Amino acid sequence: MTGEVFFYQSQHWHLLPERAIYWEEEQALIVSDLHLGKATHFRKAGIAVPAGIVAEDLFRLQRLITKLNPVQIIIVGDMFHSHENREVDYFRVWRQQFANIRFHLVVGNHDIMPAEVYDLLDIHTTDQLTINDIHFIHEPCEDHNGYTYTFSGHLHPAYVMAGVARQRLRLPCFYFGRHCGILPAFGEFTGSASVDPEPDEPVFVIAGNSILRAQ
């Protein structure tokens, strides 16, 4: 397994350059903000964006599943970008190869399709999810909320790395706040927002195929 193993909150988190986490103790693959169907949504609005983005994102996810063999997948919100479109049909066929894996979707602000669509895709939906006192919500929390630790998505976090000659590079990151961590967006067709962590809050940036601890 490539990436960085971060032992935190008495759990082993494998931080992966594919912008995902493998939770060793629970055999769970954790991703956030896939935004499947976003490209089609933009094209319908007359905005020219590349085709095939969904296929590429699901292929990356497929490779992770094949390599890690998780028993469950936790999607921390915004799995689909908007209303039902052809990407949903594509996912329905893709999903069949992993019928033995339980998919949890912590519903995000873009997950607005009717419940029966998610049922047809064999995806368990919930507003929040707690496993072994680790809590998952879509929008970031600001303080301790009674759980051992909370993970969220939504912000698509990035961290600015400073180099020589005033060079600056903004990279997607895993951000571990004191009580709440934020996951990078898994989907390729997403933006990002810079985080400004406190000095004692761990941050790991994704630089190509490598995970680097930024602080």
N, C-alpha and C positions, 0 to 999 in steps of 0.2 A: 504494500500500500504506500503510495507516495503522499507527500504533504507533510504537515507538522502535527505531531501529537501534543496536545495541550492538556495537561492534567489540571483540572479546575473544578471547584465545587465537588471534589471527591469523585469526579467522573473523567473518563478519557474521551476527549473530543479530537477526532482526526480532521484537521482543517485541510481541505483539498483545493488545489488550484482551479478545479472546475467550478469553484464558487459554491461549494457544498460542505456539509459536515457529516461525518460518520460518527454516531454515538455508540461507542463500543459496548457499553454495558447493556444497552437495550436493542442492539443490532438494528439501529434505525438510521436511515439516510435522511438528512434534513436539508431542505432547499426552501428558497423563498422567491417570490416575485418572478415567476416564469413569464407572465403576461402573454400566454399563448393566444394567438389571434390578433395581436396588436397590429402587425403589419397589414393584415387584411382590412382591419378597421380603418387604418390610415389611407389605404388605397381606395376604399369606398368613398373617402372624403376628398379624393382627387390628389392625394399626396403620394408622389412616386417614392416607393421604398422597395428594397430587394425582396424577391420571392424566395421561398425555401427556408426562411428563418425558423419556423416551427419544426421542420424536419431536422434541422441542425441541432436545435436545443434538445429535442427528444432523443436524438442519436447520442448526444453527450450524456443524457440521463440514462439511456439504455446501457451505455458502456460502464457507467458507475455501478448500476444494478448488477450487471454481469460480473464485474470485478469484485464487488463487496458482498454480494448475496445477502442483502438485508431482509429481515422479516417484515419490516414496515417502513413506509416512507411518510415523512411529515412535511407537508407543504405549508409554510407559514404565511399564507395569504397571497392574493392576486395570482392565482394559478392561470385563470383566463382573463383576458383584458376587458371583455365587454359581453355583448349578447352572443347567442349561439351563431356560429358560422361554420364554414367547411373545416376549420382546424379542429373543431369538436369531433367531427366525423373521423378525421385523421387520428385523433387521440383514442377514439373508441376502438379502432382497429389495433393501434399500438398497444393499448392496455391489455389486450387479450393474451399477449405473450407472458404477462406477469400476473396471471389470475390468482396465484397463491400468495401474493404480497398485499398486505392491507395498506390502502392509501388514506391518510388523514389529511383533510384540508381545513386549516384554520381560516375561516372566511375573511377575505379582505374587502376593501372598498370597491374593487373592480369585479368581484365575484358575484355577479348580479343575475345569473341565470336561474330559472326555476329549479326547485329542489328535485323534481323528477328527472331533470337532465343529469344531475350529479349521481342520482340513484342508478340511472341507466349506464353511467360510466364506472359504476362500482367504486365510488369515492365517498368516504364517510366525512360529512361536513359538520363543523361545530364552530361556535364563536370563539371558543378558547379550549385549550387542551392541556391536561396535566398528567405527566407520567413520572412516577417516582419523585414527586415534589418538584420536578422541573416543569415550568409553566411556559406555554406558547400562546402568544397573541399576535395580531398583525401589526397594530400601531404601537410604537414604543411607549413603554411606561417611563415615568419620571422619577419614581422613588420605589422603595421597598413595598411590595404588595402582599406580604405574608407568605410567599413561597420561597423555597431555597434559592431559586434563580429563575429569571424570565428571559426568554428569547423572543425577538420580534423581527419584522422586516420593514416594509413600507418605504423607508428612506433611501434605499440603495446606497449605502454609505461608501464614502471614499476618503482617503487620507492623502494629504499633500506631503510628499517627500522632497526635502531640500537638498541640493547638491552643490558642487563647486560652481563658481562663476554665476551665482544667483539662479542656477537652474532649479526648476520646480516641476515635479511630476505628480499628477493626481492619479492614484491607483485605487481600485476597489479593495475593500477591506472587511475583515471580521473585527468588530468592536465589542469589547467586553467591559461594559460599565460596572460600577460597584454592585448594582442589583439587577441590571437589565442589559443584555447583549443584543446587538443588531447584526443581522445576517446580510451579506451582499446579495444583490439581485442575481439570480441564476440565468435569467433570460438575457440574450445578447442585445436585443433591441430595447434597451432601457437606458435612462439617464442615471445621474448620480448626484448625491449631495455630500459635501465635505463635512466631516465630523471634527470636533475640537475636544479631544479627550483630556481629562485631568491627568497629571503626571503619573499617577499610580494605576491608571486604567490600561490594561493590555490592548494593543492593536496589532493585528497581523495583516500585512498587505499582500495582494496577489500580483506577482510580477511574472507574467507569462506562465511558465510551468512550475514556478517556485512560490513558496510561502515564506515571507520574511517578516520577522518581528520588528515593528517600527518603534515600539516603546514597551 
